[in-house]
Amino acid sequence: MRTIALIGAGKIGETIAALFAASGRYKVKVCDIDLKRADFVAQGKSSCEAHLVNLQDTVALKKLLADCEVVISALPFFCNKAVAQAAHDVGIHYADLTEDVETSKFIAQLSQNSRSCFMPQCGLAPGFISIAAAHLMGLLDAVDSLKLRVGALPIYPTNRLMYNLTWSTDGLINEYCNPCEIIQSGVKLTVPALEGLESFSFDGDEYEAFNTSGGLGTLADALHGKVNDLNYKTIRYPGHRELISFLLHDLKFKHDRDSLKHVLERSIPTTGQDKCIIFVEASGTLKGVSTQKTYASCVYNQTVDGKHFSAIQVTTAAGVCGPIDLLLSGAIGKRSGFIRAEDISLTDFLGNEFGKLCRDDRALRGIS
């Protein structure tokens, strides 16, 4: 068995541990600042063991990682630098789920003189969305514009926000508050979150989409000078963006994120009955003809190894487990340095034991 350290035993960490344990090929050290939570995630899985971790104790952290091949940070984005630094010092591979641009730039810099591979921004968006985007681009001779849209949505919304908490509240607030990278008319820009409101239709239902931060991962840097237009927007039910804007700007919660987190977690229930809409559109030319290629899929909550997980848990966990499995099997072809999501083959990912959980065969018609 190959040994992986998983730091962070929250909802996504629980799913990551379950996927690796079900494979029968991995031993997982489930690490958390709350040992009871780590025990809960590890219990019933012979290949998982619980550990207490304190990121401030760098000596103990490095000792914990010493016999591992990979460490995954399933922690809030502001904790990732400490884990990445420890992975660098020990010389093991690193992956995380962050949407935070500044954190990922720190990790990219760290990878330049590393003995191992660093893969920040795994998961769904950033992560799998960039894998799909790179595949579509490869089907065209030249790409003019690239649109990425993702939404993790409750199937049965009932409150005025038309939303339920399905993943990290810290990550959600970060997406709604931080500036967003885009490419517009060939120029790389940053624009405010919540702007660029548009109507969005999928499978006959109406949604809205608007700018949010972090979903592009490294694509804005990688494609600068190669495409005219690139943007990422989050999909929500109509009316959500207006109420969030009221909270952030009119009530000034943008400058008091701790209070906003408290309000959201107090007032908005969680749900495991959700779906993830994944939409990528690439427009350009193919053999001299103006051509559009589209990847459009919907992944629903599902049962894995006898346990129910939400769609956002499954897609996010698969988005990090798949690339790690591909890396350790040699399918990615790198042993050190920085790995971008768009470096990973869509075919390899969807054919992987973990990546196949994101597979929607409807989306592959005409592009596989």
Summary of the structure (lengths in Angstrom):
residues: 368
radius of gyration: 19.6
end to end distance: 32.9
largest distance: 60.6
contacts: 1321
relative contact order: 0.15
helix: 40%
strand: 30%
